[in-house]
Amino acid sequence: MEGWLFWLLVAVIFGIGEIATTGLFLGPFAVGALLAALADAVGAGTVIELAVFLVVSVILLAALRPIARAHMRQPARLRTGTAALVGRNATVLERIDNDGDVGCVRLEGEVWRARAFDDDEVIEPGTRVQVLEIRGVTAVVAK
């Protein structure tokens, strides 16, 4: 078997492994194998091919893996729909009283039906509250 064909096969195997695992661990080795195949194609010896494979793989792994791990740990930045409203501040427009089943808040320019998180709490108009949860069309809020 030709040396470049061997390295190309190794690169494909590492590439398929990277796609299957998505951990950005095997990808640098696939690139190292591709460059080793290129080195063999231009006539480098076996020792140089192995050195190219190892050096390129280790450098790429050391450079890219921390970046990939940092991106995998980040929470989703884009929340949409009612999930985007949780944690926002609102202003009470109508007295919130869970026993009387009344209450409205202005949230992001819209009027929402509201309930207090604590069933015994009554919140007066003009009070700033924080949205803890959205249940259907009702904002659950707390001071």
DRENDOFI-150664 format. One line per field, with one value per atom (N, C-alpha, C): residue number from 0; x, y, z; atom name; chain. Coordinates in nm, 3 decimals. Last residue first. Example, Ala and Ser with C-alpha at 12.3 -4.5 7.8 and 13.67 -1.06 7.14 Angstrom:
% residues 2
num <- c(1 1 1 0 0 0);
X <- c(1.285 1.367 1.290 1.319 1.230 1.320);
Y <- c(-0.225 -0.106 0.003 -0.569 -0.450 -0.330);
Z <- c(0.708 0.714 0.787 0.780 0.780 0.780);
atomo <- c(N CA C N CA C);
cadena <- c(A A A A A A);
This chain:
% residues 143
num <- c(142 142 142 141 141 141 140 140 140 139 139 139 138 138 138 137 137 137 136 136 136 135 135 135 134 134 134 133 133 133 132 132 132 131 131 131 130 130 130 129 129 129 128 128 128 127 127 127 126 126 126 125 125 125 124 124 124 123 123 123 122 122 122 121 121 121 120 120 120 119 119 119 118 118 118 117 117 117 116 116 116 115 115 115 114 114 114 113 113 113 112 112 112 111 111 111 110 110 110 109 109 109 108 108 108 107 107 107 106 106 106 105 105 105 104 104 104 103 103 103 102 102 102 101 101 101 100 100 100 99 99 99 98 98 98 97 97 97 96 96 96 95 95 95 94 94 94 93 93 93 92 92 92 91 91 91 90 90 90 89 89 89 88 88 88 87 87 87 86 86 86 85 85 85 84 84 84 83 83 83 82 82 82 81 81 81 80 80 80 79 79 79 78 78 78 77 77 77 76 76 76 75 75 75 74 74 74 73 73 73 72 72 72 71 71 71 70 70 70 69 69 69 68 68 68 67 67 67 66 66 66 65 65 65 64 64 64 63 63 63 62 62 62 61 61 61 60 60 60 59 59 59 58 58 58 57 57 57 56 56 56 55 55 55 54 54 54 53 53 53 52 52 52 51 51 51 50 50 50 49 49 49 48 48 48 47 47 47 46 46 46 45 45 45 44 44 44 43 43 43 42 42 42 41 41 41 40 40 40 39 39 39 38 38 38 37 37 37 36 36 36 35 35 35 34 34 34 33 33 33 32 32 32 31 31 31 30 30 30 29 29 29 28 28 28 27 27 27 26 26 26 25 25 25 24 24 24 23 23 23 22 22 22 21 21 21 20 20 20 19 19 19 18 18 18 17 17 17 16 16 16 15 15 15 14 14 14 13 13 13 12 12 12 11 11 11 10 10 10 9 9 9 8 8 8 7 7 7 6 6 6 5 5 5 4 4 4 3 3 3 2 2 2 1 1 1 0 0 0);
X <- c(-4.176 -4.109 -3.961 -4.273 -4.238 -4.168 -4.506 -4.410 -4.382 -4.607 -4.591 -4.477 -4.827 -4.692 -4.693 -5.031 -5.017 -4.871 -5.093 -5.098 -5.081 -4.889 -4.992 -4.987 -4.690 -4.781 -4.895 -4.368 -4.486 -4.566 -4.182 -4.231 -4.347 -4.092 -4.028 -4.063 -4.036 -4.110 -4.031 -4.039 -3.960 -4.042 -4.175 -4.167 -4.079 -4.249 -4.167 -4.152 -4.572 -4.459 -4.383 -4.799 -4.679 -4.555 -5.038 -5.002 -4.881 -4.923 -4.998 -4.951 -4.970 -4.876 -4.957 -4.989 -5.068 -4.971 -4.924 -4.874 -4.970 -5.001 -5.050 -5.011 -4.868 -5.014 -5.069 -4.590 -4.637 -4.787 -4.608 -4.546 -4.589 -4.909 -4.793 -4.739 -4.997 -5.021 -4.893 -5.138 -5.029 -5.082 -5.168 -5.235 -5.125 -4.994 -5.006 -5.089 -4.946 -5.017 -5.037 -4.627 -4.754 -4.815 -4.375 -4.471 -4.606 -4.252 -4.200 -4.303 -4.533 -4.410 -4.368 -4.736 -4.686 -4.548 -4.978 -4.849 -4.820 -5.261 -5.202 -5.069 -5.513 -5.377 -5.328 -5.715 -5.697 -5.548 -5.818 -5.794 -5.789 -5.826 -5.930 -5.920 -5.598 -5.728 -5.843 -5.394 -5.426 -5.562 -5.367 -5.422 -5.468 -5.228 -5.217 -5.260 -5.371 -5.337 -5.337 -5.243 -5.363 -5.319 -4.979 -5.081 -5.207 -4.647 -4.784 -4.879 -4.396 -4.461 -4.606 -4.113 -4.243 -4.297 -3.807 -3.882 -4.011 -3.721 -3.739 -3.817 -3.730 -3.618 -3.629 -3.883 -3.849 -3.723 -3.898 -3.956 -3.920 -3.806 -3.727 -3.778 -4.008 -3.885 -3.797 -4.198 -4.219 -4.095 -3.976 -4.109 -4.118 -3.629 -3.739 -3.871 -3.295 -3.419 -3.532 -2.975 -3.097 -3.216 -2.767 -2.782 -2.916 -2.726 -2.785 -2.810 -2.418 -2.562 -2.612 -2.106 -2.188 -2.336 -1.966 -2.015 -2.107 -1.881 -1.979 -2.038 -1.689 -1.813 -1.920 -1.488 -1.550 -1.682 -1.420 -1.479 -1.547 -1.307 -1.428 -1.496 -1.082 -1.183 -1.315 -0.938 -0.990 -1.098 -0.891 -0.973 -1.023 -0.710 -0.853 -0.940 -0.443 -0.499 -0.651 -0.396 -0.371 -0.435 -0.460 -0.536 -0.520 -0.263 -0.404 -0.490 -0.032 -0.049 -0.197 -0.079 -0.067 -0.089 -0.088 -0.199 -0.195 0.166 0.045 -0.073 0.330 0.344 0.217 0.240 0.237 0.241 0.273 0.146 0.138 0.545 0.442 0.308 0.656 0.680 0.575 0.573 0.528 0.544 0.714 0.568 0.511 0.977 0.925 0.772 0.992 1.016 0.959 0.949 0.853 0.868 1.033 1.050 0.949 0.869 0.932 0.940 0.745 0.865 0.935 0.503 0.616 0.749 0.343 0.325 0.440 0.413 0.451 0.442 0.293 0.439 0.488 0.026 0.087 0.240 -0.001 -0.022 0.040 0.038 0.136 0.122 -0.192 -0.063 0.049 -0.380 -0.384 -0.252 -0.305 -0.290 -0.294 -0.375 -0.236 -0.210 -0.651 -0.573 -0.425 -0.706 -0.741 -0.662 -0.629 -0.554 -0.584 -0.824 -0.684 -0.598 -1.057 -1.040 -0.895 -1.079 -1.019 -0.992 -1.195 -1.075 -1.005 -1.448 -1.329 -1.203 -1.669 -1.600 -1.476 -1.830 -1.845 -1.779 -1.843 -1.832 -1.855 -1.877 -1.959 -1.956 -1.685 -1.826 -1.916 -1.457 -1.489 -1.635 -1.469 -1.476 -1.512 -1.430 -1.557 -1.576 -1.164 -1.272 -1.409 -1.024 -1.032 -1.145 -1.067 -1.114 -1.127 -0.940 -1.084 -1.140 -0.675 -0.746 -0.897 -0.620 -0.617 -0.694 -0.632 -0.726 -0.734 -0.412 -0.544 -0.653 -0.207 -0.237 -0.374 -0.224 -0.239 -0.280 -0.167 -0.298 -0.328 0.096 -0.003 -0.144 0.220 0.220 0.113 0.054 0.127 0.115 0.086 0.000 0.090);
Y <- c(4.015 4.146 4.129 3.798 3.820 3.955 3.623 3.728 3.731 3.464 3.442 3.534 3.553 3.571 3.549 3.362 3.428 3.434 3.201 3.346 3.426 2.949 2.980 3.127 3.079 2.963 2.997 3.173 3.201 3.072 3.296 3.186 3.237 3.524 3.399 3.286 3.857 3.742 3.616 4.091 4.010 3.888 4.424 4.282 4.211 4.735 4.662 4.518 4.876 4.800 4.732 4.980 5.062 4.991 4.824 4.885 4.977 4.574 4.694 4.748 4.239 4.338 4.453 4.010 4.103 4.212 3.669 3.804 3.884 3.409 3.501 3.646 3.271 3.284 3.386 3.384 3.348 3.375 3.479 3.349 3.295 3.624 3.631 3.489 3.657 3.595 3.610 3.839 3.806 3.742 3.900 3.859 3.812 4.165 4.023 4.005 4.392 4.368 4.217 4.489 4.419 4.400 4.595 4.672 4.607 4.407 4.429 4.498 4.403 4.328 4.344 4.511 4.551 4.489 4.295 4.363 4.408 4.234 4.253 4.325 4.067 4.116 4.123 3.835 3.957 3.990 3.644 3.609 3.733 3.680 3.747 3.718 3.538 3.497 3.556 3.681 3.545 3.498 3.989 3.920 3.782 4.276 4.130 4.066 4.562 4.491 4.340 4.641 4.614 4.530 4.679 4.774 4.763 4.643 4.603 4.714 4.593 4.689 4.646 4.370 4.416 4.515 4.227 4.308 4.355 3.884 4.025 4.095 3.617 3.694 3.843 3.526 3.484 3.558 3.590 3.684 3.650 3.384 3.507 3.607 3.199 3.172 3.297 3.279 3.316 3.289 3.332 3.308 3.351 3.240 3.298 3.267 3.304 3.244 3.315 3.268 3.315 3.238 3.145 3.289 3.339 2.855 2.914 3.062 2.855 2.833 2.897 2.700 2.820 2.786 2.468 2.498 2.618 2.466 2.365 2.394 2.668 2.688 2.587 2.547 2.670 2.695 2.335 2.306 2.429 2.477 2.396 2.366 2.586 2.674 2.599 2.358 2.449 2.544 2.245 2.176 2.271 2.401 2.401 2.342 2.373 2.505 2.505 2.104 2.198 2.334 2.005 1.961 2.060 2.129 2.159 2.119 2.011 2.157 2.193 1.737 1.787 1.939 1.726 1.679 1.738 1.822 1.893 1.854 1.623 1.765 1.842 1.376 1.400 1.548 1.418 1.373 1.410 1.485 1.580 1.545 1.244 1.369 1.474 1.065 1.046 1.174 1.182 1.170 1.154 1.147 1.283 1.281 0.868 0.939 1.081 0.812 0.766 0.842 1.098 0.965 0.935 1.269 1.266 1.122 1.307 1.225 1.224 1.421 1.498 1.428 1.230 1.254 1.335 1.254 1.133 1.155 1.502 1.488 1.363 1.431 1.530 1.520 1.261 1.208 1.302 1.446 1.338 1.273 1.596 1.659 1.556 1.399 1.458 1.524 1.361 1.250 1.301 1.611 1.565 1.452 1.599 1.699 1.661 1.389 1.375 1.475 1.504 1.389 1.362 1.703 1.740 1.624 1.526 1.616 1.659 1.400 1.325 1.412 1.601 1.534 1.465 1.725 1.791 1.732 1.572 1.626 1.705 1.419 1.565 1.627 1.147 1.185 1.333 1.128 1.044 1.092 1.301 1.327 1.249 1.167 1.302 1.335 0.931 0.925 1.060 1.037 0.971 0.961 1.128 1.220 1.163 0.891 0.993 1.092 0.776 0.707 0.806 0.964 0.937 0.870 0.940 1.068 1.048 0.675 0.712 0.843 0.709 0.618 0.649 0.877 0.924 0.839 0.712 0.831 0.886 0.518 0.478 0.598 0.677 0.615 0.569 0.745 0.852 0.798 0.489 0.561 0.668 0.219 0.345 0.417 -0.118 0.000 0.124);
Z <- c(4.417 4.440 4.435 4.145 4.287 4.296 3.925 3.961 4.112 3.644 3.787 3.831 3.396 3.446 3.597 3.183 3.314 3.354 2.977 2.950 3.079 3.073 2.974 2.939 3.291 3.289 3.194 3.332 3.250 3.246 3.613 3.530 3.445 3.730 3.767 3.672 3.679 3.626 3.657 3.941 3.849 3.808 3.976 4.010 3.907 4.111 4.014 4.063 4.164 4.217 4.103 4.054 4.051 4.101 4.274 4.145 4.157 4.516 4.478 4.342 4.586 4.531 4.472 4.842 4.763 4.716 4.920 4.894 4.806 4.941 5.043 5.016 4.735 4.729 4.829 4.574 4.708 4.712 4.314 4.339 4.476 4.193 4.282 4.305 3.852 3.983 4.063 3.575 3.668 3.796 3.229 3.351 3.445 3.071 3.101 3.227 2.815 2.940 2.955 2.686 2.674 2.812 2.728 2.650 2.632 2.896 2.761 2.671 3.082 3.061 2.916 3.326 3.195 3.183 3.486 3.481 3.339 3.693 3.561 3.576 3.880 3.870 3.727 4.066 3.989 3.982 4.247 4.107 4.017 4.513 4.435 4.286 4.583 4.637 4.558 4.454 4.409 4.460 4.347 4.464 4.417 4.239 4.224 4.356 4.094 4.218 4.196 3.779 3.859 3.978 3.705 3.662 3.746 3.795 3.828 3.787 3.561 3.649 3.670 3.545 3.501 3.603 3.430 3.527 3.463 3.349 3.317 3.428 3.407 3.461 3.434 3.108 3.244 3.288 2.842 2.939 3.083 2.690 2.690 2.794 2.706 2.782 2.790 2.526 2.666 2.751 2.252 2.306 2.451 2.307 2.231 2.299 2.375 2.422 2.348 2.301 2.239 2.294 2.422 2.440 2.391 2.608 2.489 2.513 2.792 2.778 2.650 2.721 2.722 2.712 2.687 2.822 2.826 2.425 2.465 2.602 2.425 2.351 2.391 2.574 2.623 2.553 2.405 2.536 2.595 2.189 2.170 2.303 2.313 2.253 2.237 2.388 2.491 2.437 2.121 2.222 2.331 1.968 1.941 2.050 2.064 2.032 2.024 2.109 2.218 2.191 1.853 1.970 2.085 1.697 1.674 1.794 1.815 1.813 1.793 1.771 1.907 1.912 1.487 1.569 1.709 1.412 1.370 1.459 1.535 1.568 1.533 1.420 1.564 1.598 1.137 1.195 1.343 1.123 1.077 1.140 1.219 1.291 1.253 1.021 1.159 1.240 0.805 0.801 0.942 0.889 0.873 0.871 0.883 1.009 1.001 0.611 0.712 0.843 0.403 0.460 0.569 0.132 0.264 0.314 -0.118 -0.109 0.025 -0.145 -0.196 -0.174 -0.023 -0.167 -0.226 0.243 0.170 0.019 0.294 0.308 0.234 0.259 0.169 0.174 0.476 0.340 0.238 0.678 0.663 0.525 0.643 0.616 0.605 0.720 0.585 0.550 0.987 0.891 0.747 1.093 1.097 0.999 1.055 0.983 0.981 1.233 1.091 1.007 1.471 1.423 1.275 1.501 1.481 1.430 1.535 1.420 1.398 1.777 1.667 1.544 1.933 1.980 1.864 1.921 1.870 1.934 1.967 2.083 2.048 1.792 1.800 1.924 1.722 1.863 1.887 1.444 1.531 1.676 1.347 1.317 1.411 1.438 1.487 1.463 1.288 1.435 1.494 1.035 1.067 1.218 1.075 1.039 1.070 1.122 1.227 1.200 0.866 0.988 1.104 0.703 0.686 0.811 0.795 0.806 0.795 0.720 0.862 0.885 0.442 0.509 0.658 0.411 0.371 0.437 0.491 0.569 0.536 0.282 0.422 0.507 0.064 0.071 0.215 0.112 0.113 0.124 0.086 0.213 0.221 -0.081 -0.087 0.047 0.000 0.000 0.000);
atomo <- c(N CA C N CA C N CA C N CA C N CA C N CA C N CA C N CA C N CA C N CA C N CA C N CA C N CA C N CA C N CA C N CA C N CA C N CA C N CA C N CA C N CA C N CA C N CA C N CA C N CA C N CA C N CA C N CA C N CA C N CA C N CA C N CA C N CA C N CA C N CA C N CA C N CA C N CA C N CA C N CA C N CA C N CA C N CA C N CA C N CA C N CA C N CA C N CA C N CA C N CA C N CA C N CA C N CA C N CA C N CA C N CA C N CA C N CA C N CA C N CA C N CA C N CA C N CA C N CA C N CA C N CA C N CA C N CA C N CA C N CA C N CA C N CA C N CA C N CA C N CA C N CA C N CA C N CA C N CA C N CA C N CA C N CA C N CA C N CA C N CA C N CA C N CA C N CA C N CA C N CA C N CA C N CA C N CA C N CA C N CA C N CA C N CA C N CA C N CA C N CA C N CA C N CA C N CA C N CA C N CA C N CA C N CA C N CA C N CA C N CA C N CA C N CA C N CA C N CA C N CA C N CA C N CA C N CA C N CA C N CA C N CA C N CA C N CA C N CA C N CA C N CA C N CA C N CA C N CA C N CA C N CA C N CA C N CA C N CA C N CA C N CA C N CA C N CA C N CA C N CA C N CA C N CA C N CA C);
cadena <- c(A A A A A A A A A A A A A A A A A A A A A A A A A A A A A A A A A A A A A A A A A A A A A A A A A A A A A A A A A A A A A A A A A A A A A A A A A A A A A A A A A A A A A A A A A A A A A A A A A A A A A A A A A A A A A A A A A A A A A A A A A A A A A A A A A A A A A A A A A A A A A A A A A A A A A A A A A A A A A A A A A A A A A A A A A A A A A A A A A A A A A A A A A A A A A A A A A A A A A A A A A A A A A A A A A A A A A A A A A A A A A A A A A A A A A A A A A A A A A A A A A A A A A A A A A A A A A A A A A A A A A A A A A A A A A A A A A A A A A A A A A A A A A A A A A A A A A A A A A A A A A A A A A A A A A A A A A A A A A A A A A A A A A A A A A A A A A A A A A A A A A A A A A A A A A A A A A A A A A A A A A A A A A A A A A A A A A A A A A A A A A A A A A A A A A A A A A A A A A A A A A A A A A A A A A A A A A A A A A A A A A A A A A A A A A);
